[in-house]
Amino acid sequence: RYEYERYIDGDSLDEFYVNNALTFALSKEFPLNEKFRFQAGTQAAISLTAEPASARFHEFDFWVGSRWRILTPLELQTFYILSLYYYPQGDTRTDVTNTVGAALTLEFTRWARLVATTSFSANNSTNSFFEYTVVNVGGILNLDFRF
């Protein structure tokens, strides 16, 4: 698919990043039984142009995950993602990010669910300035409207 990203400053509405990319993905879910599924996939996002050009990068993701229906309204999802980022402009840079995470979903009805999420990421880079670790914890109240 073709993706267009445009980020603007919230106060002045000035544009500070634009990216045009082609994204390719392939994934497969393997049901092991009625309650447990294993998932695997890969994705590549190739940046065609970006402004500023120094922020242009290509992203390659490889992931595995699982879905476990613990009880009828309760599901646990886990995942691991290996991401490679290549920045071709100027001083070329390569980042490798490892991410593990989980989401616990409680489904009230077909159109309402509550989700608790957490993830941990560690980024290693050929430029030590861009090395970091981060933990994310969050929650979602999801309401689906179908018509």
C-alpha positions as CSV (number, residue, x, y, z in Angstrom):
1,R,0.0,0.0,0.0
2,Y,1.0,3.6,-0.4
3,E,1.3,5.7,2.8
4,Y,1.5,9.4,3.1
5,E,2.4,10.9,6.5
6,R,2.4,14.6,7.3
7,Y,3.2,15.9,10.8
8,I,2.4,19.5,11.7
9,D,3.1,21.7,14.7
10,G,0.0,21.8,16.9
11,D,0.3,25.6,17.6
12,S,1.3,27.1,14.3
13,L,0.2,24.2,12.0
14,D,3.6,24.4,10.3
15,E,4.6,21.2,8.6
16,F,7.8,19.6,10.1
17,Y,7.8,16.1,8.5
18,V,6.4,14.6,5.3
19,N,7.0,11.0,4.2
20,N,5.9,9.0,1.2
21,A,6.3,5.2,1.5
22,L,5.3,1.9,0.0
23,T,4.5,-0.8,2.6
24,F,4.4,-4.5,2.0
25,A,3.3,-7.1,4.6
26,L,2.8,-10.8,4.9
27,S,1.3,-12.6,8.0
28,K,-0.2,-15.9,8.9
29,E,-2.2,-17.1,11.9
30,F,-1.9,-20.8,12.9
31,P,-4.7,-22.1,15.1
32,L,-3.3,-24.8,17.5
33,N,-6.7,-25.5,19.0
34,E,-10.0,-23.7,19.6
35,K,-8.5,-21.3,22.3
36,F,-4.9,-20.8,21.2
37,R,-3.5,-19.3,18.0
38,F,0.1,-18.6,17.0
39,Q,0.9,-15.7,14.7
40,A,3.9,-14.7,12.6
41,G,4.6,-12.0,10.0
42,T,6.9,-9.5,8.4
43,Q,6.5,-6.0,7.0
44,A,8.7,-3.6,5.0
45,A,8.1,0.1,4.6
46,I,10.3,1.7,1.9
47,S,10.4,5.5,2.0
48,L,10.3,7.0,-1.4
49,T,10.8,10.6,-0.4
50,A,10.8,12.5,2.9
51,E,11.1,16.1,4.0
52,P,13.5,16.8,5.6
53,A,15.5,14.2,3.7
54,S,17.7,13.6,6.8
55,A,14.7,12.0,8.5
56,R,14.0,9.5,5.7
57,F,14.2,5.8,6.7
58,H,13.3,2.3,5.6
59,E,11.7,0.0,8.2
60,F,11.7,-3.8,8.3
61,D,9.7,-5.7,10.9
62,F,9.6,-9.4,11.9
63,W,7.1,-10.5,14.5
64,V,5.6,-13.5,16.3
65,G,2.7,-13.5,18.7
66,S,-0.1,-15.5,20.2
67,R,-3.7,-15.2,21.1
68,W,-5.2,-17.2,23.9
69,R,-8.9,-17.1,24.7
70,I,-8.7,-17.7,28.4
71,L,-12.5,-17.5,28.9
72,T,-15.2,-16.5,26.5
73,P,-15.0,-12.8,27.3
74,L,-11.2,-12.7,28.2
75,E,-8.3,-12.9,25.7
76,L,-4.5,-12.5,26.2
77,Q,-2.3,-11.4,23.3
78,T,1.5,-11.5,23.4
79,F,4.0,-10.4,20.9
80,Y,7.7,-10.0,20.0
81,I,8.8,-7.6,17.2
82,L,12.3,-7.2,15.8
83,S,12.5,-3.9,13.8
84,L,15.4,-2.8,11.6
85,Y,15.5,0.9,10.6
86,Y,17.9,2.1,7.9
87,Y,18.5,5.8,7.5
88,P,20.3,6.2,4.0
89,Q,20.8,10.0,4.0
90,G,24.0,11.8,5.2
91,D,25.8,9.7,7.9
92,T,24.0,6.4,7.3
93,R,22.5,5.0,10.4
94,T,21.0,1.6,11.3
95,D,18.8,1.0,14.4
96,V,17.7,-2.4,15.8
97,T,14.7,-2.3,18.1
98,N,13.4,-5.3,20.1
99,T,9.9,-5.0,21.5
100,V,7.9,-7.4,23.7
101,G,4.4,-6.8,24.9
102,A,1.0,-8.0,25.9
103,A,-2.7,-7.0,25.8
104,L,-5.5,-8.3,28.0
105,T,-8.9,-7.8,26.5
106,L,-12.2,-8.1,28.3
107,E,-15.1,-8.2,25.8
108,F,-18.4,-7.0,27.3
109,T,-20.4,-7.3,24.1
110,R,-19.7,-7.6,20.4
111,W,-19.3,-3.8,20.3
112,A,-17.7,-2.9,23.6
113,R,-14.4,-4.1,25.1
114,L,-11.8,-3.0,27.6
115,V,-8.1,-3.5,26.9
116,A,-5.0,-3.2,29.2
117,T,-1.7,-3.1,27.3
118,T,2.0,-3.1,28.1
119,S,5.2,-3.2,26.1
120,F,9.0,-2.9,26.6
121,S,11.3,-1.8,23.8
122,A,15.1,-1.5,23.6
123,N,16.8,0.4,20.7
124,N,20.4,-0.2,19.6
125,S,21.9,2.1,17.0
126,T,25.1,2.7,15.1
127,N,24.8,6.2,16.6
128,S,24.8,5.9,20.4
129,F,22.8,9.1,20.7
130,F,19.7,7.1,19.5
131,E,20.0,4.2,21.9
132,Y,17.2,4.0,24.5
133,T,14.8,1.7,26.4
134,V,11.1,2.5,27.0
135,V,8.2,0.9,28.8
136,N,4.6,1.7,27.8
137,V,1.5,0.9,29.9
138,G,-2.0,1.8,28.7
139,G,-5.6,1.1,28.5
140,I,-8.3,1.3,25.9
141,L,-12.1,1.5,26.0
142,N,-13.1,0.3,22.5
143,L,-16.6,0.9,21.2
144,D,-17.5,-0.4,17.7
145,F,-20.4,1.1,15.8
146,R,-21.5,-1.1,12.8
147,F,-24.0,-0.1,10.2
